[in-house]
Every structure is written in C-alpha cells, then in structure tokens.
Amino acid sequence: MKKIILPVTALCLLFFASCTKSNKTIIRMQHIEEGVASPTSIEELKDAISKYQERVADIQLANGQIGIWHKILATRYLDKKMYGEALKSFEKALEYYPDNQNLYYYVGLCAGYMSHAAMDYDADGYSEKRDNYLKLSEEAYLRAIEIEPRYARALYGLSILYVFELGQEDKAIPHLEKLLTIETKNIDAMFVLARAYYMNYEFDKSVEVYDKIISLTKSPERKAEAEANRELAKSAAFTN
C-alpha cells in the first residue's frame, strides 16, 4: 500500500486547523469553568472581575500557606541544629514574606552558624565560603533592623557577629548601646558591650559597664567574671 504524502501546504493547513480547534476547546472549557465568556455589559464586566478576584484571592491564600509551611519546616531543622537546611527553608519563606523581620533574623542566625562549617581555607587562612556566610548573616541582621529598628534579638545577633566573628567592635557599639536602651538589664549585652569598649581602647567605658553588671547581676559566677574583667580594663586604662 502506498503511503499518502500530503503537500507541505496541506500539512500546514491541517496543523493550524488543529491548533484553532484546540484553542477554541480550551477557551470553551475555561468559560464553562469560570462562567465568564466575553463580558461587554456593566453587569457582565462586574461579574467577570468578581470571579477572577476570587481566583487571585485563592492563589494568594495558597502562597501564604506555603510560606508558613516553609517557616515551620525551617524551625524544625533549627531545633535539630540542621542549620544549612534551616537556612534554605527560611530563605524560601522570605520569597513569600519579604518584609518579615523574624525571617531575616533567623537567616542571619543560621548563616552565622554555617560560617563555622566552612572547610575551604587557603594557605593564608582565608575561606571564601565562610566569608560569604558572614556577609549573608550581616546583611540579614541589618535588614531585620531596617524593618524593625527596635528588634532586640537582631541588634544582639549583629553585635555578636561584629565582636566575635568579624573583629569589628566599633560597629557593634552603637547597636549594643541602642539595645540597652530597650532592654536596660540585659546582662549578656552588657558583657559584649564592655568587651567591645575594651577592644576599641575605650577602657573607662568598659569599666563603667562592668561596674553596672556587678551591681545588677545575682549570679556569683557572672559577678566574679565582671570583677576580673573590670580589673583588666582598669589596668589597661592606667598603662595607656
């Protein structure tokens, strides 16, 4: 039996006829599903807008729920100290809630932890991976504070990053001073501030903060630590 070979023109006509039929079918099904054909009158237009608004609202609700689930998943990972997976999930949640200061705080926290897992140190002791995590942590904390300037946890987290990870005590000082106007008896923040003053050669201010810790703390261990550090700060102030 001979095969029937159609001319190119005929094939094209068949193709476009098929596409046109398919498109009409899709459009017809869409009309049935949505109950919206080709609105022209005021009432028809209002009805069409209402139906499509309902669909948009459903999509927004679904997206919002997905963002919440990513956040919940991230906190589960965080509870298990799986900081890398937690970081990914918090970043995913930010795609749905880009102005949520809490999500930025947790990104900063997880990125800070992940900086400790860097293994790509070169001969000079530099790690690009660690550096990238620290930059991400700093940027996330700063964004959290930009959204909520009195966000105490982000102020503290950023200060820890500057003092203990980046060696930029001068940058930590204003954030810690602001934090202590919000949480006036935060002993942990006071210790970090006193250390930052000391490392920044502001020994008298360091002594003042240690004096305040001694007067406030009820912990014998913390009081003894503050007294020992105060003596070091006094000695440094005397010799300088």
N, C-alpha and C positions, 0 to 999 in steps of 0.2 A: 504493500500500500504506500502510495506516495504521500510524503508529508506536505501539508499545505503551508506554503511560505507566504505570509502577508507582506505587502509593501510597507516600507517604513512609515509612510503617511497613515496607512490604515492602523498600524500599531499605535501610533501617537493618538489617533482619534479614540481608539479603544481605551488607552490609558487615561486620557482626560475625561472621557465619559465615565469611567470607573471612579476617578477621583471626585468628579462632580456629584455622582450618586452617593459616594461615601460621605462627602461633606454635608450633603443635604440630610442624610440619615442622622449624622452626629448632631446637626443643628436641630432637627426634629425631635431627637431624644432629649436634647438639652431643654427645649421648650416644654416637653412633657414633664421633665424632672422639676423644672423651676416654675412652670406655669407662666412663663414670660415669653411672648412671641416678639412682635415688633411694635413696642408701645409708641403711640402717637398722641393720644389724648392726654389731658392733665391727669385723669384718674389712672390711666394705664401706666403713665410715667411714674406716678407716685407709688403704684403697686410694684413696679419693677424695682425701683430704688429700695423699697422696704424689703423685698425678698433678697436682694443682693447684700444689703446691710446685715441681714440675719446671717448670711453665709460668712461674711467678713468677721462678724462677732464670734461665730463658732470657731473659725480659724485662729483668731486672737486668743480665745479661751484655751484651745488645744496647745498653742505655742507657750502660753503662760504656764500651763501644767507641765509641759516638757521641761521648761526652765527650772521649775520647782523640783522635779524629779532629779535633774542633774545636780542640784544643790544638795538634796538628801543623799544621793549616791556619794557625792564628794565628802560629806560629813562622815559617812560610814567608812570610807577609805581613811579619813583623818583619824578616826577613832582607833583604827588598826595600824596607825603610823605608816600607811602606804602613801607617802607624801607625793610621789610622782603621779600616781593615779588620781589622787585628790586634786592636785594642781590642774590636771587635764579637765576634770569634771567641773571645777569652779570656773575655769576659763570658758567652758562650754555654756555654763549657766549665764555667764556675762553676755553671751550673744543674745540672750532673751531679756536680760535685765542689765543693760549697760550703765545704768546710773545707780546701782546698788552699792553703797559704801562697804557693806559687810562682805560682799563677794570679793571686792578689791583687797580688803584686809586679809582674807584667807588666801588669796593668791600671793600676797606679799609674804605671809607666814610660810606657806608651802614652798615657795621659791627659795626662801631663806634656808629652810631645812635641806632642800635639794642641792644647794650650793656646797654642802658638806659631802655630798656623794660624788663630786667631780673627781675623775681619775686621770685626766689628760694633762697633767703638769709637765711642762717642758724643763729644760736644764736650768732655767732661771727661776723655776718655781711658779711660773705663770700658768693658769688654766683658763682657757677661753670659755669652757663650759661653766666653770664656777663664776667667772666674770659676768656671763650672760644671765645666770640665775640671780646674781646680786643686783644687777641692773633692773631686772624684771621686778624683784622684790621692792626695790626703792621706788620705782615708778608706780607700782600698785598701791603702796602705802601713801604716796603723795596724792594719788588720785582719790583715795578714800578720804583724805583730809581736805582735799579740794571740795568734795561733795558735802562733807560734814566737818567743818573746821574744829569742832569740839569733840571729835571722836577720840576718846582717851586711849583705847586699845591700839589704834593706828599710830597715834603720837608716840606711844611707848614702843611699839614694834619697830617703827622707823628709827627711834633713838638707839635701840639695841643694835640695829643694823649698822648705824653710823659708828657707834663706840666700839663694838666687839668684832665686827666683820670688815668694815671699811677703813677704820682708823681715822675717821673724820669727826672727832669730838666737837669741833667748833660748830658743825652743822646740827649736832644733836642738842646743844644747849638751849636754843630758843624753843624747840619743841618740848623739851622737858620742863622748862620754865612755864610754858603755857599749860602743860598737863597738870602741873602742881597748883595752878590757879583753879583748875576744875576739880581735881582730887587732892585736896590740901594735905591729906595724911597718908599719901601713897609712899610707904617706906621703900619699896623696890625702886620707884622712880627717883627717890632722893639719893639712894646709893649710886645709881647710874649717873645722876647729875653731879654728885660730889666727885666721882671718878672723872667725868668729863671736864669739870673745872680743873682738877689736878693735872690731867694730861694736857690741858690748854694753858698751863702755867698760871692759873688763877687760884693760887693756893689759899689766900684768905677766904675767898668764897667757898672753897672746898671745906675749910674748917667750919665755917658757919653752917653748912648743910649737915656735916657730921654732928655738930652740936645739937641741931634740931632733931636729928634721928635719935640721939641719946635721950633727949627729953621726951620723945614720943613713944618709942618702942617699949613693949612689955616683954620682949624676948631677951633673955640674958645673953644668948649667943649673938644676936644681932647687935645688942648694945656693946658687947666686947669687941666685935668686929669694927663697929663705928669708932670706938675709942682708940683702937690700934691704928686705924687709918687716919684718924684725926692727928695723932702724934706724928705720923709720917708727913702729913700735909703741913703741920706746924714746923717741922724740921726743914722741909723744903722751902718754906716761906722765909725762914731765918737765914738759910745759906744763900738764898737768892736776893 
